[in-house]
């Protein structure tokens, strides 16, 4: 079973809870997700099944969109309403403050990950240290806020819609807004409305997946999956014929001049003769079709034109994953 299914993560579940439940429904351990959501958050959580797990860190569009509730005048240790109150303020935030915040917090920013987060420092999750009352130095990280809009900005509360890069902590963004205004601020609600290509309209609730499983088992669940191809549609294609497909799946390195390309520059989605995405690749130093990540087939063996007719095997050793969003030719 290979593919992607978007789950509407409801409040109270961790992202790991969803993965564990989906493992049972799909009957496989090979399951990953496309970005952690806190238990108090809800919304779009892409789940990658089988060979699709190899695509998690290669999505050309890693943009996230959220709708978040804000309360000014409060600071907590978790930066949201679930935490211990550290300070309060009677200062009133004027409506005009939203324009200051929009200007200050749009664009490229440096953000320090919160202590209550899954970031690792010296092999320890920050939240594990935070629960013990330990605070450690964290390196600020570059994030991008593409757009920021406020609604209902009154009575020291507001709702905002934010489009941002992966790795952005919305509660930290809100905390930093509170620091900027000198009042403190916490996140009161959070819904992820988009993750890459996926929106709320693409989502199933876990109850719906459970119903499909009870009705028709793994076969019924599999029918809910979207193909890996869907996340790579924006990439130009490298189209293989029957012989090239068989060679590629058996690890033969292909001469790029003999491959039908949508355009000269990659990265490319490599399409089999049947039109299925089997890898992403780019133009190699030796003018070959150099694999960035393959989803089906064996590791590269040799350069050549020999036609290997043996059975294609799934690679047993995944290469180290990397984000391809910065590679030339990818549209964000």
CORSULUR-V646956 format. One record per residue. N is the residue number from 1. SS is DSSP state (hx for helix, st for strand, lp for the rest). PSI is psi as a letter, one per 20 degrees, with the letter a starting at -180 (NA if undefined). OMEGA is omega in radians with two decimals (* if undefined). Layout:
N SS PSI OMEGA
N SS PSI OMEGA
//
This chain:
1 lp o -3.12
2 lp p 3.08
3 st a -3.06
4 st p 3.03
5 st p 3.10
6 st p 3.10
7 st p 2.97
8 st o -3.13
9 st p 3.14
10 lp r 3.14
11 lp q 3.11
12 lp h 3.08
13 lp q 2.89
14 lp r 3.08
15 hx h 3.11
16 hx h 3.07
17 hx g -3.12
18 hx g 3.12
19 hx g -3.12
20 hx g 3.12
21 hx g -3.13
22 hx h 3.06
23 hx h 3.13
24 hx g -3.11
25 hx h -3.06
26 hx i 3.13
27 lp k 3.11
28 lp q 3.08
29 lp i -3.07
30 lp n 3.13
31 st p 3.07
32 st r -3.14
33 st r -3.05
34 lp l 3.07
35 lp o -3.07
36 lp p 2.96
37 lp p 3.11
38 lp q 3.12
39 lp h -3.12
40 lp i -3.11
41 lp r 3.10
42 st r 3.05
43 st b -2.95
44 st o 3.06
45 st n 3.11
46 st p 3.11
47 st p -3.09
48 st p -3.01
49 st p 3.06
50 hx c -3.13
51 hx i 3.09
52 hx h 3.12
53 hx h 3.12
54 hx i -3.09
55 hx i -3.02
56 hx g -3.05
57 hx j -3.11
58 hx j -3.11
59 lp p -3.14
60 lp h 3.13
61 lp o 3.13
62 lp j 3.14
63 lp p 3.07
64 st q 3.06
65 st p -3.08
66 st q 2.94
67 st p -3.00
68 st q 3.04
69 st q -3.08
70 st q 2.92
71 st p 3.08
72 st q 3.10
73 lp j 3.14
74 st q 3.01
75 st p 3.09
76 st r -3.10
77 lp h 3.12
78 lp i -3.12
79 lp j 3.04
80 st a -3.02
81 lp i -3.11
82 lp i -3.00
83 lp r 3.09
84 lp p -3.13
85 st p 3.13
86 st h -3.11
87 st q 3.04
88 st r 3.14
89 lp q 3.09
90 lp i -3.11
91 lp q 3.12
92 lp p 3.12
93 lp p -3.11
94 lp q 3.11
95 lp h -3.11
96 lp i -3.13
97 hx h -3.12
98 hx h -3.13
99 hx h 3.06
100 hx g -3.11
101 hx g 3.14
102 hx g 3.13
103 hx g -3.06
104 hx h -2.98
105 lp k 3.00
106 lp p -3.13
107 st b -3.14
108 st p -3.08
109 st r 2.97
110 st p -3.07
111 st p 3.08
112 lp p -3.13
113 lp q 3.14
114 lp q 3.10
115 lp h 3.09
116 lp m 3.12
117 lp r -3.09
118 lp j 3.11
119 lp p -3.13
120 st p 3.01
121 st o -3.10
122 lp k 3.06
123 lp j 3.13
124 st p 3.03
125 st p -3.12
126 hx h -3.11
127 hx h 3.10
128 hx g 3.10
129 hx g -3.10
130 hx h -3.14
131 hx h 3.09
132 lp j 3.14
133 lp j -3.12
134 lp p 3.06
135 lp p -3.11
136 lp r 3.09
137 lp p 3.06
138 lp p 3.12
139 lp p 3.05
140 lp q -3.13
141 st q 3.13
142 st p 3.04
143 st r 3.12
144 st p 3.01
145 st o -3.05
146 st h 3.11
147 st q -3.08
148 st p -3.14
149 st p 3.13
150 st q 3.00
151 st q 3.01
152 st l -3.09
153 st n -3.13
154 st q 3.09
155 lp k 3.11
156 lp k 3.02
157 st r 3.10
158 st r 2.97
159 st p 3.13
160 st q 3.00
161 st p -3.06
162 st p 3.02
163 st p -2.97
164 st r 3.10
165 lp r 3.08
166 lp q 3.14
167 lp j 3.13
168 lp p 3.04
169 lp o -3.09
170 hx h 3.14
171 hx h 3.08
172 hx h 3.06
173 hx g 3.13
174 hx g 3.08
175 hx g -3.12
176 hx h 3.05
177 hx g 3.10
178 hx h 3.07
179 hx g 3.14
180 hx h -3.11
181 hx i 3.14
182 lp j -3.09
183 lp i -2.94
184 lp q 3.11
185 st q 3.09
186 st q 3.06
187 st p -3.12
188 st i 3.09
189 st q 3.12
190 st p 3.03
191 st p 3.03
192 st o -3.08
193 st i 3.11
194 st q 3.02
195 st o -3.06
196 lp c -3.13
197 lp i -2.95
198 st p 3.13
199 st a 3.13
200 hx h -3.12
201 hx i -3.13
202 hx i -2.93
203 st q 2.93
204 st q 2.97
205 lp q 3.13
206 hx h 3.12
207 hx h 3.12
208 hx h 3.10
209 hx h 3.11
210 hx g 3.12
211 hx g 3.11
212 hx g 3.14
213 hx g -3.14
214 hx h -3.11
215 hx g -3.02
216 hx j 3.09
217 hx b -3.08
218 hx h 3.14
219 hx h 3.13
220 hx h 3.10
221 hx g -3.12
222 hx h 3.14
223 lp i 3.11
224 lp i -3.06
225 lp q 2.98
226 st q 3.14
227 lp q 3.09
228 hx h -3.06
229 hx h -2.96
230 hx h -3.11
231 hx i -3.11
232 hx j -3.08
233 lp h -3.14
234 lp i -3.13
235 lp q 3.03
236 st q -3.06
237 st q 2.88
238 st o -2.98
239 st p -3.12
240 lp q 3.01
241 lp a -3.05
242 hx g -3.10
243 hx g -3.14
244 hx h 3.11
245 hx g 3.14
246 hx g 3.12
247 hx g -3.09
248 hx g -3.13
249 hx h 3.11
250 lp j 2.99
251 lp j 3.12
252 st p 3.12
253 st p -3.04
254 lp q 3.04
255 st p -3.04
256 hx h -3.11
257 hx i -3.13
258 hx j -3.12
259 lp p 3.10
260 st o -3.08
261 st q 3.04
262 lp h 3.06
263 lp r -2.98
264 lp h -3.06
265 lp q 3.10
266 lp a 0.11
267 lp r -3.09
268 st q 2.85
269 st p -3.11
270 st o -3.10
271 st p 3.06
272 lp r 3.11
273 lp h 3.12
274 lp j 3.10
275 lp j -3.12
276 lp p 3.08
277 st o -3.13
278 st i 3.13
279 st r 2.86
280 st q -3.02
281 st r 3.09
282 st r 3.10
283 st p -3.11
284 lp r -3.13
285 lp h -3.13
286 lp k -3.12
287 lp l 3.09
288 st r 3.08
289 st n -3.03
290 st p -3.06
291 st p 2.97
292 st g 3.04
293 st p 3.07
294 st q 3.14
295 lp h 3.12
296 lp q 3.05
297 lp r -3.06
298 lp r 3.05
299 lp r 3.14
300 lp p 3.13
301 lp g -2.99
302 st q 3.01
303 st p 3.11
304 lp r -3.10
305 lp j -3.14
306 lp q 3.14
307 lp o 3.11
308 lp p -3.07
309 lp j -3.11
310 lp r 3.14
311 lp p 3.06
312 lp p -3.14
313 lp q 3.09
314 lp p 3.11
315 lp p -3.14
316 lp i -3.11
317 lp o 3.11
318 lp q 3.03
319 lp r 3.13
320 lp p -3.08
321 lp q 3.07
322 lp q -3.13
323 lp p -3.11
324 lp j -3.04
325 lp h -3.13
326 lp i -3.12
327 lp q -3.10
328 lp p 3.06
329 lp i 3.14
330 lp p 3.09
331 lp p 3.09
332 lp NA *
//
